[in-house]
């Protein structure tokens, strides 16, 4: 991302890596797709990654898991 000159936050990188499940090629492909979909000023955010992949927000999943444990 730095070499290509676009913004991405660390949380977004983490979600991309988790979704890629160890596949560099899949992760880079997703990164390219997200770059095309991202707002140039905002860059790639965790929220964009979650929305793009149809994933629930990580915080919501954590809250549900915590509530289940109580």
C-alpha atoms as one frame of an Amber mdcrd trajectory, in Angstrom:
protein
   0.000   0.000   0.000   2.831   2.391   0.837   4.581   1.683  -2.460   1.360
   2.299  -4.377   0.733   5.499  -2.431  -2.660   4.856  -0.885  -3.930   5.052
   2.672  -4.917   2.020   4.705  -5.295   1.618   8.449  -3.786  -1.218  10.476
  -7.185  -2.664  11.392  -8.076  -2.928   7.698  -4.802  -4.728   6.991  -5.581
  -7.171   9.792  -9.063  -7.927   8.397  -7.628  -8.428   4.893  -4.978 -10.821
   6.233  -7.554 -12.771   8.259  -9.816 -13.083   5.227  -6.903 -14.234   3.063
  -6.313 -17.161   5.461  -2.594 -17.233   4.655  -2.951 -16.775   0.906  -0.815
 -13.833  -0.189  -2.408 -13.860  -3.634  -5.952 -13.693  -2.233  -5.000 -10.898
   0.153  -3.343  -8.834  -2.592  -6.336  -9.382  -4.882  -8.689  -8.152  -2.146
  -6.423  -5.185  -1.468  -6.543  -4.231  -5.154 -10.338  -4.468  -5.200 -10.631
  -2.388  -2.051  -8.283   0.221  -3.447 -10.627   0.633  -6.407 -13.643   0.954
  -4.115 -12.056   3.257  -1.532 -12.457   6.989  -1.249  -9.055   8.489  -2.108
  -9.060  10.805   0.921 -10.335   8.310   3.501  -8.339   5.376   2.192  -9.106
   1.788   3.090 -10.666   1.415   6.517 -11.683  -1.596   8.566 -15.302  -0.565
   8.039 -14.845  -0.577   4.258 -13.289  -4.054   4.378 -16.129  -5.395   6.522
 -18.775  -3.815   4.306 -17.075  -4.988   1.095 -16.897  -8.579   2.395 -20.346
  -8.535   4.000 -18.870  -9.123   7.447 -20.411  -7.894  10.683 -18.327  -5.373
  12.598 -15.698  -7.163  14.699 -16.829  -5.254  17.791 -20.372  -6.616  17.405
 -19.087 -10.196  17.175 -16.971  -9.644  20.296 -19.986  -8.245  22.164 -22.130
 -11.210  21.156 -19.480 -13.668  22.253 -19.039 -11.857  25.560 -22.802 -11.843
  26.157 -23.006 -15.540  25.414 -20.371 -16.256  28.078 -22.382 -14.559  30.820
